[in-house]
């Protein structure tokens, strides 16, 4: 148990000493006070696109719907 605890303590101490750069030095964001920072495009995009309102309808017989969509028998079949 003492070996496990000492190993964890030593690794935590070495990890803390290994970072020489402050987190602000390695982050990619820019300072808001920087005048050279570009302004991002804030164009509005419609998320629902061309929405068509639909009302509920009564169910229809499925057999007639299947027969209407089935290929017609004849010269082409």
QUILINGI-V291864 format. One record per residue. N is the residue number from 1. RES is the residue in one letter. PSI is psi in whole degrees, -180 to 180 (999 if undefined). D_CENTER is the distance of its C-alpha to the mean C-alpha in Angstrom with 1 decimal. Layout:
# QUILINGI-V291864
{{N;RES;PSI;D_CENTER} {N;RES;PSI;D_CENTER}}
This chain:
# QUILINGI-V291864
{{1;X;-40;43.7} {2;X;-35;45.0} {3;X;-43;43.8} {4;X;-44;40.2} {5;X;-42;40.2} {6;X;-36;41.7} {7;X;-43;39.3} {8;X;-40;36.3} {9;X;-44;38.0} {10;X;-42;38.9} {11;X;-36;35.4} {12;X;-41;33.9} {13;X;-42;36.6} {14;X;-35;36.1} {15;X;-41;32.4} {16;X;-34;33.1} {17;X;-20;35.8} {18;X;-25;33.8} {19;X;115;31.4} {20;X;-26;33.5} {21;X;139;30.9} {22;X;153;29.7} {23;X;-30;26.0} {24;X;-21;26.3} {25;X;-24;27.7} {26;X;-8;24.8} {27;X;152;21.9} {28;X;-9;20.5} {29;X;158;20.5} {30;X;158;23.6} {31;X;138;26.1} {32;X;-18;26.2} {33;X;-8;30.0} {34;X;121;29.7} {35;X;-18;31.0} {36;X;-4;29.7} {37;X;130;26.0} {38;X;150;24.5} {39;X;131;23.2} {40;X;151;19.7} {41;X;130;19.5} {42;X;41;18.9} {43;X;139;19.3} {44;X;129;18.4} {45;X;132;16.6} {46;X;119;17.4} {47;X;-18;14.5} {48;X;-3;17.0} {49;X;-138;18.8} {50;X;83;22.3} {51;X;134;22.4} {52;X;123;25.8} {53;X;132;27.1} {54;X;142;28.6} {55;X;151;31.2} {56;X;147;31.9} {57;X;163;34.7} {58;X;146;37.2} {59;X;145;36.8} {60;X;162;38.9} {61;X;127;40.8} {62;X;-29;38.5} {63;X;-42;41.4} {64;X;-38;42.2} {65;X;-42;38.6} {66;X;-42;38.6} {67;X;-35;42.0} {68;X;-31;40.9} {69;X;-15;38.0} {70;X;149;40.1} {71;X;139;41.7} {72;X;136;45.2} {73;X;143;48.0} {74;X;-140;50.5} {75;X;-29;51.1} {76;X;-12;47.5} {77;X;999;47.0}}
